[in-house]
Amino acid sequence: MLLLLVSGILPAHAKDQTTEGSADGKPLWEAGIGAFAGTLPDYPAAGENTFRALAVPILIYRGDILRVGGEDNRGAISGRFIDNEKFEFDVSLSGAFPVDSDNNDARRDMPDLDFLFGIGPQLIFKLINEPGQRKLNLNLQARAVYSTDFSSLDHRGFVFNPKLNYALEHVSALDLRISSSIGPLFGTERLMDYFYEVKPRYATSSRRAYDADAGYLGTNITLGVSKRFDKSLRLIVGTRLGVHSGATNDDSPLFKDKLNVSVFTAFAWTFFQSEERAR
């Protein structure tokens, strides 16, 4: 599952290599290693960030239906069922890091937050579609969310995340790729309880019992800049702002900060590539 996290963060676009019978000249599959390092909030509206770092094998696959690699904010793994010049429909999968509650003051002596992953459908409207130059998509994304400690699996509700994604290629003499997105998140009560509920047995003098409600979770704004050094190595730096002003559960004792800031850097090095090209 760590592979999914890295694949969802690292851009997997290969430099165009025009090949007969290929629409974009990218290899059908690539394999290599990836690494990620960054400071991330423990959960939405948390008052503390945790430094995360990992290095894992990565796989990129550009099949007609199955896609692995998280390109264009589709998710770490996606199944693409409709794709044309105007819109796309897929089912995608993504993940998030676990949290040790003993390392978070607001959640101390409460249960840990396990590894989270979400799976669900996504309808993508291609508002601007200029391959190799710029893209503007409206993504309507809904996912069922699950948590796991790798010994059990629990359903944690649903999240709806409409967002705008913009990407601009070949920026400046450095030939950079700039990508950004913005969009609100809405969660069901079960998901909100997972982040913000305080059951009576975990209440203290400074942390009252609280039952969360369904509604608005916050708005994420992301910005990433990446640079390809050759056809197999790409570096990215980025930031994400989580804006939680006006969130439904802002009166929870676990709701600590209306603005979360994440910063990260990552790289992908794919030293195995298929001769066959993606269509």
C-alpha positions in Angstrom: 0.0 0.0 0.0 3.0 2.3 0.4 3.4 1.9 -3.3 -0.1 3.5 -3.8 0.9 6.5 -1.7 4.1 7.2 -3.7 2.4 6.5 -7.1 -0.4 8.9 -6.2 2.1 11.7 -5.4 4.7 11.3 -8.1 4.0 12.5 -11.6 4.4 9.6 -14.0 4.5 11.4 -17.3 7.3 10.3 -19.6 8.9 12.5 -22.2 7.1 12.1 -25.5 8.9 9.7 -27.9 6.8 9.5 -31.0 6.3 5.9 -32.1 4.2 4.5 -35.0 0.8 3.3 -33.7 1.1 5.3 -30.4 -1.0 8.2 -29.4 1.4 9.7 -26.9 4.6 7.8 -27.2 4.8 6.8 -23.5 5.8 3.2 -22.5 3.0 0.8 -21.6 4.7 0.1 -18.3 7.6 1.4 -16.3 9.2 0.1 -13.1 11.8 1.6 -10.7 12.1 3.2 -7.3 10.5 6.3 -5.8 11.0 8.3 -2.6 8.9 10.8 -0.7 9.6 13.1 2.2 7.4 15.8 3.6 5.6 17.2 6.6 1.9 16.5 6.7 -1.0 17.2 9.1 -2.0 14.2 11.2 -5.6 14.6 10.0 -7.8 17.4 8.6 -7.6 20.5 10.9 -5.0 18.8 13.1 -2.8 21.1 15.2 0.3 19.0 14.5 2.3 17.9 11.5 4.3 14.7 11.3 7.4 14.2 9.1 7.0 11.3 6.7 9.7 9.7 4.6 9.7 6.5 2.6 11.4 4.8 -0.4 9.6 2.0 -2.2 9.5 0.2 -5.6 7.0 1.9 -8.0 5.1 0.6 -11.0 3.5 2.7 -13.7 1.1 1.0 -16.1 -0.8 2.8 -18.9 -3.3 0.2 -20.1 -6.5 0.9 -22.0 -8.6 0.4 -18.8 -6.2 -0.2 -15.9 -3.9 2.7 -15.0 -1.3 2.7 -12.2 0.7 5.8 -11.4 -1.8 8.5 -10.4 -1.4 10.7 -13.4 -3.4 13.9 -13.5 -4.9 13.5 -10.0 -6.9 10.4 -11.0 -5.7 8.4 -8.1 -2.9 5.9 -7.4 -4.7 3.1 -9.3 -7.7 3.7 -11.6 -9.8 1.7 -14.0 -10.7 3.9 -17.0 -14.0 2.8 -18.6 -14.8 5.8 -20.8 -12.2 8.2 -22.3 -12.7 10.6 -25.1 -11.9 14.2 -26.0 -14.6 15.7 -23.7 -14.8 13.5 -20.7 -13.6 10.4 -18.9 -15.1 8.0 -16.4 -13.0 5.8 -14.1 -12.9 4.1 -10.8 -9.8 5.0 -8.7 -8.0 4.1 -5.5 -5.9 6.3 -3.2 -4.4 6.1 0.3 -3.3 8.1 3.4 -0.8 7.6 6.2 -1.8 6.3 9.6 -1.4 8.4 12.8 0.0 7.3 16.2 -2.3 9.0 18.7 0.4 9.0 21.4 2.4 11.4 19.2 -0.5 13.9 18.9 -1.4 16.0 21.9 -5.1 16.4 21.0 -5.6 12.6 20.5 -3.4 11.3 23.3 -4.8 8.1 24.9 -7.3 7.8 22.1 -7.2 5.0 19.4 -4.7 5.4 16.6 -5.9 6.5 13.2 -5.2 3.6 10.9 -4.0 3.5 7.3 -6.9 5.0 5.2 -7.7 4.2 1.6 -10.6 5.3 -0.6 -12.1 3.7 -3.7 -14.9 5.0 -6.0 -16.0 6.5 -9.3 -14.8 9.7 -10.9 -16.2 11.7 -13.7 -13.7 14.0 -15.4 -14.8 16.8 -17.7 -11.9 18.0 -19.9 -12.5 21.7 -20.1 -9.1 22.4 -21.8 -7.3 19.4 -23.4 -4.1 20.3 -25.2 -1.8 17.2 -24.6 1.8 18.2 -24.0 0.8 21.9 -23.4 -2.0 22.4 -20.8 -5.0 20.7 -19.3 -7.9 21.9 -17.2 -10.2 19.2 -15.8 -13.2 19.3 -13.6 -13.2 16.1 -11.5 -16.3 14.9 -9.7 -15.0 12.3 -7.4 -16.8 10.1 -4.8 -15.1 7.5 -2.7 -15.9 5.0 0.0 -13.3 5.2 2.7 -11.9 2.3 4.7 -9.3 2.0 7.5 -7.1 -0.9 8.2 -4.3 -1.9 10.6 -3.6 -4.9 8.3 -5.4 -7.3 10.6 -9.0 -6.0 10.0 -10.9 -3.7 7.7 -13.5 -1.1 8.7 -15.8 1.1 6.6 -15.4 4.7 7.5 -18.1 6.4 5.4 -17.9 8.3 2.1 -16.3 11.5 0.8 -17.3 13.7 -2.1 -14.5 15.8 -3.6 -15.3 18.0 -6.7 -12.2 19.8 -7.8 -10.5 21.7 -10.6 -7.1 20.4 -11.8 -4.8 22.4 -14.0 -1.5 21.4 -15.5 0.9 23.4 -17.7 3.8 21.8 -19.5 7.2 23.1 -20.7 7.3 26.2 -18.4 10.4 28.4 -18.7 13.8 27.5 -20.0 14.0 24.8 -17.2 11.2 22.9 -19.0 9.1 22.6 -15.8 5.7 21.1 -15.3 3.3 23.0 -13.0 0.2 21.4 -11.7 -2.4 22.7 -9.3 -5.9 21.8 -7.9 -8.6 23.2 -5.7 -11.7 21.6 -4.4 -14.0 21.2 -1.3 -14.5 17.9 0.6 -17.7 16.7 2.1 -17.9 13.7 4.4 -20.6 11.5 5.8 -21.1 11.3 9.6 -19.1 8.0 9.9 -16.1 9.6 8.3 -16.4 12.8 10.4 -16.7 10.6 13.6 -13.4 8.9 12.6 -11.6 12.3 12.7 -13.5 14.3 15.3 -15.6 12.2 17.6 -14.6 11.9 21.2 -16.4 9.1 23.0 -17.3 9.6 26.6 -14.6 7.1 27.8 -11.9 9.2 26.1 -13.2 12.6 27.5 -10.9 14.5 29.9 -11.0 17.9 31.6 -9.5 19.4 28.5 -11.2 17.2 25.9 -15.0 17.0 26.2 -17.1 14.3 24.6 -18.2 15.1 21.1 -20.4 13.5 18.4 -19.5 14.7 14.9 -21.9 15.5 12.1 -21.9 15.0 8.3 -21.1 18.0 6.1 -18.2 20.2 4.9 -14.7 19.0 5.8 -12.6 21.7 4.2 -11.0 22.8 0.9 -7.7 21.5 -0.4 -5.4 23.7 -2.6 -2.4 22.0 -4.1 0.6 23.3 -6.1 3.4 21.1 -7.5 6.4 21.8 -9.7 8.2 19.0 -11.4 11.3 18.6 -13.5 12.3 15.7 -15.8 16.0 15.3 -16.1 15.9 12.5 -18.6 13.3 10.1 -19.8 13.5 8.1 -16.6 14.1 10.5 -13.7 11.6 13.2 -12.4 11.8 15.4 -9.3 8.8 17.1 -7.8 8.4 19.7 -5.0 5.0 20.8 -3.8 2.7 22.1 -1.1 -0.9 21.7 -0.1 -3.1 24.0 1.9 -6.1 22.6 3.8 -8.5 25.4 4.5 -11.0 24.4 7.2 -12.7 27.6 8.0 -16.5 27.1 8.3 -16.1 23.3 8.6 -19.1 21.5 10.0 -17.2 20.1 13.0 -15.1 23.1 13.9 -16.4 23.0 17.5 -14.8 19.5 18.1 -12.0 19.4 20.7 -10.0 17.6 18.0 -10.4 20.4 15.5 -7.3 22.5 16.2 -6.3 24.5 13.2 -8.3 26.2 10.4 -5.3 26.1 8.1 -3.1 23.1 7.5 0.1 23.4 5.5 1.9 20.4 3.9 5.2 20.6 2.1 6.9 17.7 0.3 9.4 16.6 -2.2 9.6 13.3 -4.1 11.3 11.7 -7.0 10.7 8.8 -9.4 13.4 6.9 -11.2 12.1 4.3 -13.7 15.0 2.3 -15.0 12.9 -0.5 -16.6 10.5 0.5 -19.5 8.6 -1.5 -21.9 9.3 -1.5 -25.7 5.5 -1.5 -26.2 3.9 2.0 -26.2 0.6 3.0 -24.6 -2.3 3.7 -26.9 
